[in-house]
């Protein structure tokens, strides 16, 4: 059982990633992607999108994570 501490709002998608699925990537109502190391539950925030990340997908080799988000127009 995993318990996420902190404010995550809505969790829109998640995916296990890394060697032996050692990390969990989480898409929330944010442009930042959260990557949790499962052994320690340390979290890193990854930036790159300008709007909410909606979808996550891991490739069949397990070494690449693809993300999709809304598009913000100025």
C-alpha positions in Angstrom: 0.0 0.0 0.0 1.4 3.4 -1.0 0.5 6.6 0.8 1.3 10.0 -0.8 2.0 12.7 1.7 1.5 16.3 0.7 -1.0 18.0 -1.6 -1.4 16.2 -4.9 -4.9 17.4 -5.8 -6.3 15.1 -8.5 -4.1 12.2 -9.7 -4.7 11.9 -13.4 -2.4 9.1 -14.4 0.5 7.2 -12.9 3.1 4.7 -14.2 5.8 2.6 -12.7 9.2 3.4 -14.2 12.9 2.6 -13.8 14.9 -0.5 -13.3 12.6 -3.1 -11.8 9.9 -0.5 -11.5 11.7 1.3 -8.7 10.0 4.6 -9.3 6.5 5.9 -9.7 5.7 8.8 -12.0 2.5 10.7 -11.1 0.6 13.2 -13.2 -1.5 15.6 -11.1 -3.3 18.9 -11.8 0.0 20.5 -12.4 2.5 21.1 -15.3 5.1 19.4 -13.2 5.6 15.6 -13.2 6.3 13.9 -9.8 8.7 11.0 -9.7 8.7 9.1 -6.4 11.6 6.7 -5.5 9.6 3.8 -4.0 12.3 2.7 -1.6 12.5 6.0 0.2 9.4 7.9 -1.1 11.7 10.8 -2.0 10.0 12.9 -4.7 11.5 14.9 -7.6 9.5 17.5 -9.6 10.2 17.5 -13.3 9.3 20.6 -15.4 8.9 21.0 -19.1 5.2 21.3 -19.8 3.3 24.6 -19.7 -0.1 23.2 -18.7 -1.5 20.2 -16.8 0.1 16.8 -17.6 -2.7 14.4 -18.6 -1.1 11.2 -19.6 1.9 9.0 -19.0 3.2 6.0 -20.9 6.3 3.8 -20.6 7.8 2.1 -23.6 8.0 -1.7 -23.9 11.8 -1.6 -23.0 10.9 0.3 -19.8 13.6 2.9 -20.4 11.6 5.8 -21.7 8.6 7.7 -20.2 6.4 9.8 -22.6 4.1 12.5 -21.2 1.2 14.4 -22.7 -0.4 17.6 -21.6 -2.8 20.3 -22.4 -1.5 23.1 -24.6 -1.5 26.7 -23.3 -1.9 29.5 -25.9 -0.8 33.0 -25.1 
